[in-house]
Amino acid sequence: MDDSHYKYMEAMDADSFRELMQTYGRDVWNLAFLLTKRHDLADDITQDVFLIVYRTIDSFRGASTLKTWLLSITRNTSLNCLKSAFIRKVTLVEWVTSRGISPSAEKKAIELIYTDDIWRAVMKLPIKFREVLILHAKYELTTKEIADVLQLSEGTAKSRLFRARKLITAYWKEAGVYEGV
């Protein structure tokens, strides 16, 4: 998707909005879920993000990529949701699981065990470390783009990414799973 198409738009037409949602909808939902740990909140946040984008597309000037702008809105919306009194008082815990059918049940079972372990470790990280690790590993953002999304200095983003990796490595060593190279 060409980000320049959205620069200086006064309003968004239905086709452009549909294309934007199809292109980035999964990324927005995934980030919302990874920050909130709840499917229902991720659904609501994704809707809110795209409503915000629809109403404020005229404020997108192309200073960052469209993806970075969307993920920044997603992060802010997710954090605001987590700060709300209702969410702080009512917390439902769900584990991240992978769904799907595989030709080899044994292989899939082993993959699920490792995947669940990895996600549990990531989800145990404090949010400031979890979000940088997810933005880097899952969304393949550079430290500069991560800094833009999180509204941090690039040095702080690098530091948090380093510490997140260090915490995950320590978890694996403690669990006896990590084998040094």
N, C-alpha and C positions, 0 to 999 in steps of 0.2 A: 504494500500500500504506500502510495506517495504522500508523505506528510505535507508537502507544499500545497496539495489540493485543499487542505483545511486551513491554511494560513489566511488570515484576514477575512474569514467568512462572517457575514452578518447574521446568517441563520442557516440551519441545516435542513436540507431537503430529505425526503423519506428514503430515497435510494442511498444517499451518502450515509445516513444514519444506520440503515440496515447493514451496509458494507462495513462500517466501523464496528458495529456490534458483532458481526460474524467474524471479523478479523481478530478482535481483541477481547471478546466476551469471555472466553475460556481463561485467558490470562488474568483478567480482572477477578473472575470468580475464584480462581485458584489462590491468588494472593489474599483475597478477603477471607477465604477459608483457612489458609495457613496462619493468618494473624489472629483470627477469632476462634478457631478450632470448632466451628459449628456450621453445619450445612445450611440451616435455616437463616442464620445471620449472613452467610455468604450470598445467599439468594437475594435477601433484602438489600444488602450493600451494593451488589452488582446492579440492581435496578436503580438504586439511588445514584450511583456513579454515572450511569448513562443518562439519567434525567439531568444531573448537574452538567454533564458535557453538552447535552442538547440545548440547555438554557444558556450556557456560557461559552459556546464554541467561538464566539467573537473575541474572547480573551486569549485564545491560542494564537501566539505570534510566531511560533516556530523556534523559540530560543532553545528548546530541547526537542527531542523526538516526540512524536505523538504518543508512542508507547510509554515513554518516561513520564509524560504529562498525565496520562491515564493512570499509571501505577501510583503516581504521587497523590492523585485524587482518591484512589482506592485506599491507599494507606491512611490518609487523613480521615476519610469516612469511617474506616474500620476502627481506628483509634478513638474517634469520637463516640462511636457506638459502644466500644468497650468501657468508656468512661461514664456512660449513662448510668444513673442510679438503678434502673431496672436490671441491667445486665450484671452489675456488681452484686445485686442481691439474689438473682436467679441464675445459677450456672448449671448447665447440663454438660456432662463430660461424655465425649464420643471419641473412640479411637479411630485413627486413620487406617483404613483398610483398602486394599486393592481388590477390585472386582473384575471377574472375567473368567473365561474358560480357556484352558490350555491343553494342547495335545498330550502333554506329559504331566500327570497329576503329581508325581514325585518332584519333578523339576519346579513346578509351580509352587508346591508347598514349601520347598527350600527357599525359593525367591521371595515368597510372602513372609517367611520368618525373618529373612534379612531386611526386606523392605520395611516391615513393621518395626523392627529394631531400630533401623535408621531413623524412621519418622518419629518414633517415640523419643529417641535421643534429641532430635532436632526440636521437637515440640516441648521438651523440658527446658530448653535454653530460655533465658530471659528474652523478652520480645526484642530488645535492642540488638541482640546477637542473632536471634532467629531470623529477623527480617533481612539483615544484610546477607546472611548465608543463603537464604532463599532467593533474594534478588540476584545474587551472583551465580549460584549453581543452577537454579531452575530457569530464570529469565535471561541468564547470560549477559547481565548488564556489567559495564565497566565500573570501576570504583568512582569515576567521575559521574556517571549516570546514577549510581547508587546514592552518591552524595546529593545530587540534584533531587532525587525522589524523596530522600529523608530530610532534606534541608539541613545538611551538615557540611562541614569542610571535608575536602577530599581526604585529608590526613586522618580525620576522625573515622571516616568510612573504612579506610584501610586498616586502622587500628582495631575497629570492631570486627571486621572480617577475620583478621589474624587471631583475635581472641576467641571468636566463634569456632574457628577451625581447631584451635588449641583445646577448647572445652570438649569438642566432639572426639578428638584424638584421646584425650584423657578418659572420657567415658568408655571408649572402646578398649583402652589398655586395662581399665578397672574391671570391665566385663570379661576380660580374657579373650576377646575376639580379635583384637588388633594384632597383626603380625608385622613388625617393622621390616622395612625393605633393606 
